[in-house]
Structures are given as structure tokens and as C-alpha cells.
């Protein structure tokens, strides 16, 4: 059967299809081009069935990979602080997000993460696109993991040379604010709210360690 001449509407359709291809991502464009090439090569007037099968075979390899459970977990933690819904958060939220994922970074380590993920064009914000791969690598490599119960007990025993089994609020406050990397007042208050026994006003540190491990 003879091919009808191109109409003006055909030209419009071809133009629209061209625009669709231009907007296609490079890897998708490559695969779609391969599919078209296979179909064209197979159509010889009698081999349409083979052409369709070739297209189906190529499309079967073109599957969108589902996000892993780890990716979903990181995205969910990030979106809690994405108040604008634009897949970006304030840099001041990064420490909280990282800790909500079970990591225990120091402030210096938080600054290292920020240096890797902060958006240079819109300073003061971090996009999910930049944060996700960095955070996945940190978790997959088991970095920034909390100290073991044994290490925590060893640290508390250092502050309790008399081996009383507890510390006072003043003892722990001084240690946390003056030794090593100091806690902020907010961090100290959060710790004391969990650690201090409401009846004695002391910190039975072995019980506190058990609470942290739950």
C-alpha cells in the first residue's frame, strides 16, 4: 500500500515527538534509540512479529530500580525537616537528621558532612540530592556508630574513681561541659532528663547505659 503524503498535522506530531525526545534523559534517550533501531531493522514488510519481540526484549532491560530500604529510611528522615516540600532543609537540621538515623557524630564530624553536602548556590540549605549519597555511604561503611556499652561504662567508671555506681548532676555536667568536645546546654539538658533518677537526683550510670541501648 502506498504511503500517504505527510500532512501539516503529521508535521506537528513529528515536532512534538522531537521535543519529547529532547527532554528525555541521556540514558533513556540511548535506550529508546536502540529500541527504535532494532524495530526499524526488523521491519522488512513481513517480520513485524520479530520487531515487536525485539522491542519487548529491550524494554525488559529498561527497568527503574526500586529504592532500597536504606534510601527510603534516609529520605523519610530528611522529609521530616523539609518544611517547604522542596527537597531541601536548613543546614542547622543536618545534625538532628544524622542522629535520627542512629549515628553519633561529633560537631566536627557534622561540619565535615556539611562541607560535603551544603548547596553552594543557595548557602544555608542542603538538598536531598546531595545529602542522600553521602549519608548512604556513611551508614554503609558503619561510620559514626555509637560507642559500645563496654566503652560507655569504661568512660563513666573514669568519672567515678570511688566506684559508687552513680554520679551527681554536678559531676556529669562539669565533665560534659569542660572535657573533650563540650556539650551544648541543650544537649546536656536532654542527657540529664533521661539519666537523672527522679527520686535520688543522681545518675545511676549502668542503668542509664541500658536505657541508651534499648
ABEGO torsion letter per residue (X at the ends): XBBBBBBAAAAAAAAAAAAAAAABBAAAAAAAAAAAAAAAAABAGAAAAAAAAAAAAAAAABBBBBBBAAAAAAAAAAAAABAAGAGBBBAAAAAAAAAAAGBBBBAAAAAAAAAAABBAABBGBBBAAAAAAAAAAAAAAGBGBBBBAAAAAAAAAAABAAGAGBBBAAAAAAAAAABEBBBBAAAAAAAAAAABBAAAGBBBAAAAAAAAAX
